Amino acid sequence: MADIEITGETIRDVAAHRVYLKERWADGWVEQPHLYCDFVEFAAGPSKSTGGLGWKYGEGLRQGERVFGHVDPLDKLRHWVKVEIDQPDDDDGDPTDPILWYGRVDEEGRNLRGPFADGLDARQPAGGQRIVAYGMAQVLDRQPLAECWYRLAADDERRLGRFLEVNPQNQVADSGNRSDALGPRGTYLFAGNLTNAEKWSTRTFLEYLCKYHAPTDHLGNEQLQVKIDPDAAQYLFDWDAPELRIHGRTFKQVLDELIDRRRLLGYTLEVEVGGGHLGEDALVIRPFNYLDQVLDLPDWEVIPPNAHNYTLDFDASLDVGQASLKRSASQTYDQVTAYGDRLICCGTISAVDTTMVGHWTGADEIEYETAASALGAYPAADFPDMRQQMNADYRSQEHLRRVYSYFGLPDDWDGQVKNGVGGAAVDLFPYDELGLDSARFHGFYLPDLRCERQLPLTDTAQTPTDQKYEYLRPIVLIKLLDEIAPADSYGHVERLAVCAEIEGCGEGAGRDFCLSVRNEEDGPGIVLKVSGSQPQHAIASADFTPLPDDPSESTAQYNWRDNLLATVAIKADYVIRASRPDPLVEPRDVVRTLALHAGRRAQLHYVAPRTVIGLGDDNQLVHHAGGFVRDDRTWLEQLAGVAWQWYGRQRQALTLSYRSATKYFEIGWLIATIGEGATLQTVNTVVTSIRVELAQNSNELHRTTIETQWAELDVLRLL
């Protein structure tokens, strides 16, 4: 840890400064003797550095001139500007480098003082100009990123007419879309083939942006080289996998998202004299972080602390005009709790297990059975085809859509499931296994329960891996009636009709139709719709009563009450969570808790014992042993732990003003402490702003103000 000491017993001299302009970046700098700088401010991204210049025009005599003359207003919009501010000699009397500020003129305003009339009564304008220049970040905020480059072969890079997403989801094996080898310009670029693609990290993507998307002129030629400071590249993450949508955004907007205070990162832009390809000046991105100590991350990753860590002592300095500290409880917490998604539980329901009932009313069922027979226009028995058509049309009406179609949990369901064929009951929601206090958490709220579109299972019921993980849809099986089928064999209701033309399996054996499957939208259940040559009551032989003495009526084949089962997934009324510290270290009257919401990034999936997960040999039921098949609780604990490392420490923001234009500090330096002995105080915040205000006359002194700030960590953006 280095020391910065501002302890001079005299106030420093007023240093000289110079302003330079040029129209194009490749041009040489031209000093402007009578263009004066009012202030320059260096700022950490995403803020932009600014500079203020002053110019007087009209009739007058300027410093160093002997004859009165007329001075025209300056017209220097979009010109580059450089400000040099001399610095005092070092302790050995040797000269030191001046403060350098670079930017571009973007705004100018005029204070009009009225015209000046010369001897010929010609009117000449007079007044003062206030010129505003913005730092080099402005240059990176002017050109949209609307194309990108991908690698087709070793030395073959191709330009694409849009900017691809970075690390988009649902790619091959979720591996990202970065090339697996460097391109001809020495960086990775987008992959031309996703088979061997890798994931972009913050560092590799910014290296790509610098090489392929530096500012260009109207012909598309690079005009300003952009590169990353190699001594500060350590702060850029090389282990993360950011997902970005970039098309139409600017270089700076992407920079602000990746090097973000919510990820404990910051940056400043500097000009490196002669650092370009051909010896021209280059723009350098210098990243830093806000950490005063190592931050431990999941999977053994760590973020190192800020290497520029300083103590500051200014107690005896006459230069110091103001020093203030700001401490806020809004950035410290007693506990951090990370929340994931709701617990998802998978089990099998059936009427045999008393866990499945029909979700229709008795009145609707009676009307379905009666159908068109109660109508006055019902045909005589001599017209069976007409009767059959009228009954089918009547039963397909919207208000009867639930009859023999909607199945689900009973209103008095106790939260238990079995094995689909009458086995022992077990809890669907594993609250005991989670160690939850039943006095605090009730099992479920039935009115809000719904079946999920997917089961937490693959066709092999394995735990998810890094590969693409495709979940099964709800499994609905029915016991087969085939003459050639083995006893207690089942079939998927969606695929029954595949054997329709096989003797002994088709008509009369229940295999001449199939059922579509979807979830109920307004209740915990499923919807089965018959398609094929049979009516909806083909699966309700124990419920449906055909019209008497009516040969046109189709008879039911299956009894859903005896041979239909469904494996479904239901979200429990419990959100998985982890807290740090747990339990609280110190008692609090009102606990201040930081809540992190990871959502679907942290999930817990449970399969109840003996759940039916498919069919085996001879179409026999296959059951699951039960247990957790996905468990992200460890990651959730790590998430809370990372946040607690940051928000469990107190920090203070420092504002320090001193009467000189001396740059003791740099943007991104961390001030650990101030003072010494009895005046020692912990700060642990980073310099994010340095403003140098230059004296306007001999009665004034220069003034420099620095400000430090802490970061607002968003762990979910970090990981």
N, C-alpha and C positions, 0 to 999 in steps of 0.2 A: 504494500500500500504506500503510495507516494504522498508527499506533503505539498500543499500550495500555501504559501505564506504571503499575506498582503500586510506588511508591517512597517512600511516606510514612515519616517517621521516628518516628511515633507510632502506637499502635494506636487504631483508631477507636472512637467511643462506641457503646454498645449502643442501636440504633435501636428505636423503638416500632413496634408493629404492631396492626392491627385485623382482626376477623373479622366478615363480614356473611353473612346468610342470607336466602333468600326461597323460597317454595314453588313459584311459577310464574315462568317466564322473563319474562313481561310485568309482574310485580309490581316494586315498588321494593325496593331493598336495605335491610335492617334490621340495624343494628349490634348485636352480641352482646357486651356489655361484659366478661363473665367467661368467654367462650369463647376459649381461647388456642390459638395455632398452635404445634405442636412443630417442624414442618418443611414445606417445600414443595419439590417437585422438578419441574423442567421437563425434558421428554424429547423427543427427536426420534422421529417415527414410524418403525417400527410400535410402539415402546414407548409406554406411556401415562404421562402425568404423574400424580403422586400428591401428596397432602397429608395430614398428620396433625394432628388437633386433640385438645385435652384439656379435659375438663369434670369438675368435682368437685361431688358432690351429697351431701345429708345436712344435719345441723344444723351451723351455723357462722357465721362473720363474714367476709364477703368484702371485698376492697379497696374503699374508698370508702363502706362501710356502717357504721352506728353501732349497729345492733341485731342480736343473734343471731337467726337465723331458719332455716327449713327450705328447702332447695333440691331441687327434683325432678330426676330424670334427664331428659336431653334425648331427645326422640323426633323426630329430624329426618332420618330416612332419605328419600332421593330429593329432598332439598332442595338448591337451588343454593347454592354457597358462593363467597365472594370474600375473599381475604386481601390486605390492604394492608401493605406494609413500608416505612416511611419511609426516605428516602435522605438522605445529607448534602448540604449546600449545595454548589454548584459553586465553582470557584476565585474567582469574583467575589462570592461570598456570596449568590447568588440561590438560591431554593429549586428543587429538582428533583422530577420526578415520582416517586411511590413505585413499588416493585415491586408488580405486580398478578398474582395467581394466581387462576384460575377453575376450578371443577370442580363435582362433584355428590357428595353424601354417599351412599355405597353400602354401607358396613360400619360397625358399631360393636360394641365389646366392653366389658365391665364388670369391674373389679376390685372384688369385693364385700368390704366391711369389716365386715359384720354390721349388725344393726338398731340403731337408736338409740331408746331409750325416753324419752318425755317425762314430765312430771309425772303424767299420767293413765295412765301405763303403756302408751301407744299405741306400737306398733312402727313405726318409720320407716326406710326403706332408707338406706344410706350407702355411698359408694364413689367410684370414679373411672371415667370413660368415656374410652376411646380410640376416636376417630372417624376413619375413613379415607375420604377423598374422592378420586375419580379425575378427571383432567383432562377437557377437553371432547371428547377422542377417544372417551370412553365413550359419549357421546350418539349418535355416529355408528355405534355398534356394537350398537344395540339393536333396529333395525327391519329386517327382511328386505326385499330388493328383489324383489317378486313381480309387478310390473306395469311397463309402460313406455308411452311416448307416441310416436306416429308422426305424420308430417305428410302429410295427404291433399291439401290445397290451401293456398293462400297463408296464409289465416287459419283454417284448419281443422285442428285437432290432435285426434287420437283416442287414447283410452286402451285398452290391450290388457291382457288378464287374465293375462299372463305376461311375463317379461322376455326379450326376444330376445337371441340371441347377438350379440356385437359383431364385425364383420368376419368372418363365417363363411366357410369355404371353399365352393367350388362354387356361388357365386352367379353371376348373369349377368355374364360377362366378368371374374369375380373382382374386381369393383369395390367391394365393401363394401356396407353398408346404411345409410349416413348420408344424410340429405336433402341435396339440392344447394343449398338455400336456407334462410335462417333462418326459424324458426317465430315465432309471435306473442309469445313471451316473450324473443326476442332471441338465442336460441342455435339451433344445429342440433338436430334430433331424428331419430328413425329415419325412413327413407324409406318412403312408402306405395307407391312404384313403384320397382322396382330398375333400371329401364331407364336412369334418369339418376342413379343413386345414386353416392355417393362413399365413400371410406374414412374411418373415424374415425381421429383421432390422439389421443394422450394428452390434449392440451390441449382439443380440441373435445369429447371425451367427458366430461371432468371438468366442463367448463362446463355441459354438459347435466345431469349429475348434480346440480350445485348448484341449478339452476333448477327441476328437476322432482322431486327426491327428497330435499329437506331434511326434517328431523324434523317429524312431524305429531302432532296430538293424536288423541283417540279418534274425532273426527268427520272426520278426514282433513285438517284445516286446518293449514297451515304455522305452526309455533310459533317456529322459530329460523331466520333467514335464514343461508344458507351461501354464501360467495363466495370467489373466489381473489384474493389480493393482487395488484393490477395491476402493482406494481413488481417482483414476483418471478415473474410469469407467464412471463418469458423462459426460465426453466429448464424449463418443461414442453415436451416435444417436440411440434412441429407437423408433423413429417415422417414419423413412424412410423405403423404400422398394426397396433396390438395386436389379438390375437384373444382374446376373453374369453367365458367362460360365467358368467353372473352370477345367474341366477334362484335366489332363496333366500339369497344372500349379502347381507352388509350393506355400507353405504356405506364404512365403514372398511376392510373386507376388500378391496374394490375399490381403494380409495386405496392400501393397502399393496402391492398388486400392481403398480399403475401407477407409483407414486412409491417405488421400491424401491432399496435400497442396491446391489443387484446390477445396477441400471441407472444407478448413480452419482447417484441422486437421494434426497433426504430431504425431510421436511416437518415443520412444527410448526403447531399450531392456536392462534390467538390470538383474543381478544375485542376487537372494535372498538366502543368506546362511541359510541352514537348512529349506528352505521353501517347500520342496517336501513332497510327501506322507509319506515317511519313514524317514524323517529327512535329506534327501540329498538336495543339492542345486537345486533350481528351476529357470527357466527362466521366467521373468516377463515382460509383455508388459505394458509400461506406456504411455498412450495417453495424448495429450495436444492439445490445439487449439491456433490459432494466433490472437484471438480477444482481443482488449483492451476495448471493451464495449459490451453490450448486442446486439445481432442481432435478430431483429423481423422477423419471418417467417409467411407464410400463415397459416390459420387455428389456429391462436393463439399460435403456437409453437414459442419457443425462443431458441437461443443458448447462454448459459452463457459465460461471458468473462473468460479469463485465470485467474485462482485464484492465480497464482504465479506472481504477478505484483510488480515490483520493480523500485525504483529510484536509480541512480548510481552517486556517487560523488567521483571523483579521482583527483580533481584539485590540491591538495597539496601533492600527492603521488610521492615519488622518485622511486617507483617500476615501474611506468608506462613508457614504452618505446615508444609506438605509440598509438595514438587514432585518428580514422578517421571516418567521416560520409559520407554516399552516399545518395543523394536524387535524385529521378528520376521522371520526369513528365510522364513517360510511364505508371505509375501505378495510375495516377489520371486522372479523366475525368470531363468535364463540364456537361455532360448529359449521361444518360443511356437509350437506346431504346431497348425494347424487341419486337422481331418480332415473329409472329406465322405463321400459314398456310394461304394460300389464302382464302378469303371469298368464301364459297360455297353457291350457290343460286339454289333453286328448283322452277320450274314452268312447266306449261302445254303448249304444242304447238300443233297446228292442222292447216290444210288447211282452215277450216272454219274461224279460227282466223287470217288468212293470216300470220301465223308464221311458217308454214311448207310448203316446196316445195320439188319436186323431184330432187335429186342430180344426174341426168343423162342428157345427151345431146339429142337434138332433132334428130340428125343423128343416134345415137345408138337406139333410140326408133323406128325409121323407119326401121332400119335393123332388129330389134327384130320382128316387125310385118311381114315384108317380109319373114324372115326366109329362109327356103330352097327352097321356090318357085321360086327364081331367078336362081337356079342352073339348069344346062342343064340336069342333071340326075333326076330331080324331077318327081316322078311317075305320071301316069295318074290317073284320078279321080276314075277309077275302083279299085284302090289300096289305100283306105283311111287309112288303118293301117300303111302302109309304109310311107305315107305322114305325118301322125301324129308322127311317130317315128323320121323321118328326121327333122321335125320342132322342136321337143323337144330337139334333140341333138344339133341342130344349136343354139337354144336360150340359151342353157346351157354353151356356150363357155365363156371363161374367160373375153374376151373384152366386153361382154354384161352383165356382172355380176351386174352392177348398175341399169339396167332398171327395174323399178317397185320394186326395193329392197332398194335403198338408199334414205332416207328422212331426211330433217333437215332444219335448218334456212336459210332464203333467204339471198342473198348477200347484200340486202339493209335493213336488219333488223335494227330496231330502238331501240332495247333493251327492248321492252315491250312485255308482254304476257297477255293472257286473261284466260278465264275459260274452253277453249277447245271447246265450242259450241257458240262462238260469243258474249261473255259478254264484259264488260268494260275493257279497257286496263290499266295495271299498270306496273310500272318499275320492271324488274326482279332483278336488282341490287339496294339495298336500300341505296344509297349514301346519300340521304337526311336524312334518319333515323340515319345514322352514323355521321351526321354533317360535312361531307366532303366538302371542297371547290371545287366546280365544275371548277373553274379556274385553279386549281392545278391538279386535277385528272379527266381524261377523262373516260367515262364509261367503254369501253371495246375495245379490239383489236381483231376484228373478225377473222383474219387469224389464230390466235393461240387458239381460243375457241374450246373446246372439251367437249363431254358429259362424265360424270363420270360413273364409273362402279356401283356405289351405290348411292342411294338417302339418304339424311340426315333425314330419316324417318323410323320408325318401322311400323308394321301393325296397330298400334294404334296411330301413329303419336305423341308419347310421347317424352318428353325430356329424354336424356340418364341418367341412374342412375349408381350406383356402380355395378349393376349386368351386366352380359354379354349383350352387346348391339349389336344386329344384324340389320344391315341396309337392307332396301328393294333394290331390283334391279329396273332399269327403268320400269315404268308401261306403257304398251302399250295396249290400248283398242280399240275395234271396235264395232260399233252398230250392234246388232243382226238382222238377217232377218227371224228368226223362225216364223212359223205361230202361235205358242203357246206362244211366248215371249211377255211380256207387252211392250207397246209403250216406246220408248226411253230407252230401256234396252241395256246394253253393256256386252261384254265378254272379258276376257283376251285372246289375240291372241295366246298365248302359250298353251291355254287349250281349244281351240274351238272344237277339235275333240273328246272330252270326250262324246259328245252326238251324235256321228256319227250314231249309230244304233237305235236312237230313232226317231219314225215317226214324221215328221214335223220339225225335227231339222237337219237331215243329208243331204243327197245328194239333191241339189237344194235349200237348205236353208242355205248354207254356213257353215255347221258344219262338213263337211267330210274332213277337213284338218286343220292344225294349222301352226303357224309361229314361227320360232326361232328369238330371239332378241339379238343383240349385238350392240356395239357402232362403229361408223365410226372411223377409225384410222387417217384419214387425213382431217377431217372436223367436224363441229358441227352438228352431226346427228346420226341416228340409221340405222341399217341394218336389214331388215326383209326378211327372206327366207321361202318360202312356202314348206311344207313337207306334203306328203300324196298323194291323187289321183288327185290333181289339179296342173296346171302350175303356174308360177310366176304371170302371169297377172290375176289370180283369184281375186286380190284385186284392179284391175284397170279397172272397167267397163266403166268409163267415158273417158279413155285414149286409151285403146286397141281397134283396129279395126281388126276384124277377116279377114282372106283371103276370098275374094268373091267366092261364089259358091263352097265352100270347106267344106263339112259336117264333115270333120275330125277335124276341129278347135273346141277347147273347148271355151266356152263362159265365160266371167268374171262374178263373182257373187257380189263382193263388190266394192264400189266406195271409194277409200281412201280419195279422195278430200272432201267427204261429211260426212264420218262417222269414220275416224281414228284419234285418238289423242294419244299423248305420254307425260308422265310426266318425265322430265329429270332434272339432276343436272349439273350445269356448274360452274366452278371456275371463279370468277371475277378477273379482273386485279388489284386487291388491296390486299396487305398483311396486315393483322390486326397487330396493334402495340400499344405500350404504352410507354411513356417516363417519366423519373423522373430526375430532376424536370421538370415540364411542366406548364408554360413556364420557360425558363431559368431565373435564379435569377440575374446573372450578364451578361452584354453585352460582347461578345467576337468577335474579328475580324475573327478568324477561330475557329469554335466550335469543340472541341475534344469530339467525341461521341463514347461510347462503344456500340457495337451492339451485342445483344444476339439473337440467332436463335433457337427458341423452336420448329419450324416445326409443325408437326401434334399433338404435345402435347397441343397446344393452337389453338383451332378452333372456327370459327363463322359460324353457319349454319342458312340460312334464307329460308323461304318458302313464295312465293308470295301469296297474298290473292286470294282465289277462285281456288287454284291449286287442280287438281283432285288427290286424294290420294288413291282411291280404289272404291269398289262397295258396296252398301248397300242392303236394301231389294229390291226384284224384280230386282236386278242387275242395280239399278239406281246409277248415279254418286254421289260420296261423295267428297265434297270440303273442303279444309282447310281454317281456318279463316285467316291464314297468320301470319307472325312474326318470331322472332328468336327462334329456337328450340334447339340450343346449343350455349352457349355464354361463352367463356373462357377469356373474356377481363379483368375481375376482377383478375383472376389468373395471367394474363400477367402483369397487373399493379403491383401486388405484387412482381412478378419476378423482374421487373425493380427497384422496391423499395428496395428489398434486396440487389441487386448489388450496388445501389446508396449509401446505408448505408456503404458499404465497400470502394468503389472506390471514394467516395466523400471526404475521409480523406487522408491527406498526411502522409507518413511514411518515416523513414530514416533507412538505414542499418548501423550498427555500427561494426567497427573492433577495438578491443582493445587488446593491447599486454603489458604484465607486466613481470618484471624480477623475477619470482618466480614460483614454482610449486604448488601454492595454488589454490584450486578449490573454488573460491568464488561463482561460478554459477553452475547451472545444465541445461542440455539440456531441452528445453521447457519452461524456465522462460522467462517472457516478461519484457523487459526493457522499462519502460514508459518514463522516462526522464533521462538526464544526466546533471551534473553540478548543480549550485545553483546561485540564484541571476542573475547577468549579464551574467553568462555563462550557464544559464538554457536553454536546448533545448529539444524539444519533439522528441522521437524516435519511440515508439509504435511498436517495432518489437521483434521477439523471438529469443533466443539463439538457433542456429542450429548446431554449431560446437565449440568444445573446444579442442585445440591441446596443449599438454604439451610436450615440448622439454627439455630433460634432459642434464645437463652439462656432457661433456665427459672428462673433466680434471679440476684441481683445479683453473685454470685461467678463467674458464667459469662460467656462471650462468644459472640456469634453466630459461625457458621462457614459458609463457602460453599465448595463443592467443585465444580470443573468437570472434565469428562472429554471428551477428544477421541478420535475413532475414524476409521479409514479404511474405505472401502467394499470389498466383495468383488465386483468386476466380473464379471458373466456376460454376455459379449458377445452371446450368442445371445438373451438377454432384451432387450438394448439395441437390436439391429438387427431 
